[in-house]
């Protein structure tokens, strides 16, 4: 193996390790907010006394009826997917950025397109895990009473198969969600980071990066949430058992808008921002610091 190939292998390995570490930390810290967000997105009738109205009330209801482990429903699929997902997220961003560097594009546009490409690639990898995760998150039974992650995945495959009505349903919505999020997330972060001068003070530099990552995650969440709502409706339980109402991404958006109004496309925005605002900052910081450490020591 040539020296250049060895160097490339080491570089990719560092990106995989740093990306996996970043994603694992972010998931363990922020998963309860993801559960609350999904519950908001799949509910249609807010007059139901069991409906979720506020983030605080949702946390209280889940804790009271499902216990502490209720906040960690569906955490196994994202943990299992996290290393390949974040490896794809960060390594393909770097790959697309390098490829786009051969074209006569401005740096700002390069970051945006590379982010979009990384999001679309990431979505293909993560979508089957998302289908399982959403199904487990919306289950209101006690944690010990619901099927395990692998049992539920087998149920989906046995009943609906591996295709677009089964383990890969909602793929278009997932492509939209991840593509738009990564485009805004990476595009804003790298453009603004290059504008705001770095600081020699480690604490100020940490706060600078975290602040930019926080705003990047918040903006990405605001722009992509209609796709996220459509994805939750398609991948979650249908209103009438045995009858598929939410089937395709844009038809689902249109139906939600027509039946429930424009604000319904932004359901779950508050817990989503609460998760992906600080989560976006945490993820980029863990990635950059882990990657820097690996460059020095490996």
N, C-alpha and C positions, 0 to 999 in steps of 0.2 A: 504494500500500500504506500503510495507516495506521501511526501510530507504535507502537501496541500490537502490531500484527502483526510489525513489524520487530524490536521488542524480544523477542517470543516466538521469532522465527527465530534471533536471536543467542543467546538462552538455550539453545535446542535444539542449535545448532551447538557451543556450548561444552561441553554435556553429551556430544555425540557425540565431539568431539575428546578430551576428558578421559577418557571411558570407553574409547575405542579405545587411547589411550596406556597406560592402566592395564592393560588386558588384554594388550597386546603385551609389555610388560615382564614381567608375571607368567608368560606362556607361555614366553618365551625362557629365563627362569631355571629354571622348574619342570617343563618337559616331560619330561625323563628319568624323573622320578618317576611321571609319568602312564603312561609306557610300562610301567614295572615293575608298577604297580597293575593295569593291564589284563591283563598276563601272569598275575598271581596269580588274577585273577577268572575267567578262562576255563579254567584248568586244573582237571581233575577228579581225576586220579590222581597223588597226591604220591609214590607208590612208584617212579614212572618216574625213572631216573637223570638225565633231562633236565628234571625238574620244578624249580620255584623254591620254595625253602624260607625263605630270609631275604632281607632287602633287600640286604645287603652281598653275599651269594652271587649274587643275581640280577644285580647290577651287574657282578660279576666274570664271570659266565657270558655275559652279553650282549656285554661288551667283548671277551672271548676268542673268541667264535664269530661275532660280527657286526660287530665293530669299533666305533669311536667314533660313527659315524653311526647305529648301531643304536639309540642313545638318542634319536635325533630322528626315528624313523620316525613317520609320520602327523602331522608338525608343520605341513605346508602347509594342510590343511583348517582347523585352528583359527586359523591366522594369517589365512587368507582370510575366515574367519567372525568374527574378533575385533572388527573395527570395528562391523559391524551388531549382533553379539551383545552387546557391552558397551554400545553405544549404547542398545539395547533394555533391557538390564538396569538401567542407571542412569536413563535418561530416563523409562521407564515407571514405575519406582519413584517418581520425583518426581511424575509425572502422577497415578498412583493415590493417592498420599499427599495431593495437592492435592484430588482429587475426594472422598476419604474425609473430608477436613476439613469438608465441608459436612454431614456426619452427626454425630450426637451420640455419637461413639466416644471412648474414652480414647486418649491419644497412644500408649500401649504397644500397644494393639490395632490402631491405625491402621498403625503400622510393620510389624506382623506380616502384616496382610492385604495391604498394599501390596507387601511382599516376596514373598508368595505369588503375587500377580497378576503381578509382574514376572518371576518364575521361570517361570510357565506360558507367558507370552508369549515369553520368551527361548527356551524349549525348542522351540517351533514353528519358530523361525528356525534354530536350530542343529542340529536332529536329522539332516538329510541329511549335514551335514559330519561328524557323529559316526559315522554308519554307515561312511563312507569311512575316517575316522581309526582306528577300532577294527580294521577289516579289515587296514589297513597295519601297525598296532602288533603284531598277533599273528603276523605273517609272520616266521619265524625265518631266512629267507634273508639273505645279505649285502645291504646297502642297494642296491648297484648291480645286483643280480640280481632285485629285486622290481619290479613294475610302478610306473610313476609315479602320482602322485595322480590325474591326469586320466584316465589309461588305466584305472585301477582303477574310477573312478567310471563310465566308459563301460561297463566289463564288467558292473557291477551293473545299470545301466539296461537294457542289451541283454538280460541274462539274466532279470532279475526285475522290471524296470520301475521306475516312480516311486512306486508305492503302498506299502501297509503291509507287503508282502513284499519290497520292493525298497529304494529309496533313503530310504523313510520308515519302515522297520521299527523296532520298538522305541520308537515315539513315546510310548506310555503310560508306559513306564519312564522315558523322558527327561523327560516332564512331571512325574512323581513326584520324580525326582532334582533337577531344577532348582527346582520349586515348593517343596519342603521345604527345600532348601539356602538359597534366597534368603529364605524366611520366617524361618528361624533367624538367618541371617547379618545381614540388615538389621535384623530385630527386636531381636536382642541388641545389636548395635553401637550403634544410635541410642538405645535405652533406657538402656544403661549409660553411654554417652558423656555423656548429659544428667545422670546421677547423679554421676559422678566429676568433680570440678571441674577446669577447664582450668588450665594453668600459663602464666605469663608467660615462663618460660624456654623458648626454642625447642627445646632438646634434650629437656627433660622433657615438653614438649607432644608432640613427635614420638614419644617412647617411650610416652606415654599412649595415643595413637591407634593406634600399631602393636600395643601389647599387647592392646587391645580388639579390633582387627581380627584378631589372631592367635587369640584365644579364639573369636571369632565364626566364623572359618573352620574351626577344629577342631570346634566343636559342630555346625555344619552338616554336616560330613563324617560325624560319628558317626551323626547322625539319618537321613541320606539314603542311606547305603551299601547297604542291601538293594536299593533301586531301581537303584543303580549296578551291582551284581553282576548283577541280572536283565537290565539293559540290555546289559552286555558279553556275556552268554550268548546273548541274542537276536540281537545285531548281529554277534557273532563267528562263527567256524566251528562248525558243529554236530558232535556226537560221531561220527555216522555220515554220511559224505558222501552228499548227495542225499536225506537223510531229515531233516525238520525236527522236532526234539525240543522246542526252546525257541521258543514262538510268542507267547504273551501274557504280560504282566507278572506278574500275580498267580498264574497257573498255574505260571509258571517259578519264582517264589519258593516256592510250595508243593512243587514237585518237588525243588528244591534242598534244602529243609528235610527232606523225607521221605527222600531218598537219601543226603544228606551231613551232615545235622545242622544245628543252629542256627548254629554258628560259620561254616559255609560262606557264610552270608549276609553275613558281615563280612570275607570275603577281600579282601586288598588294603588293609585299613584303615590299616596302618602307613605305607606309602608315600603313601596318600591324605592322611593327616593331615600327613605331612612336607611334602607339596606345598601343601595348601590351608590349613594353619595359617599358616606364614609368607607363603604366597601371598595369603591373605586380607588380611593386614596390609599387604603391599606394594600390592595392588590398590586398597584404600581410600585409602591414603596418596597414591599417585600420582594417583588421581582427584581427591582433595580439593585437593592442592597445585596440580595442573595447572588445575583449575577456578578456583581462587582467582587464579592468575596470569592466566588468560584474562579473568576479570572485570575485572582492573585494566588489562590491556593491549589488550583487544579488545572 
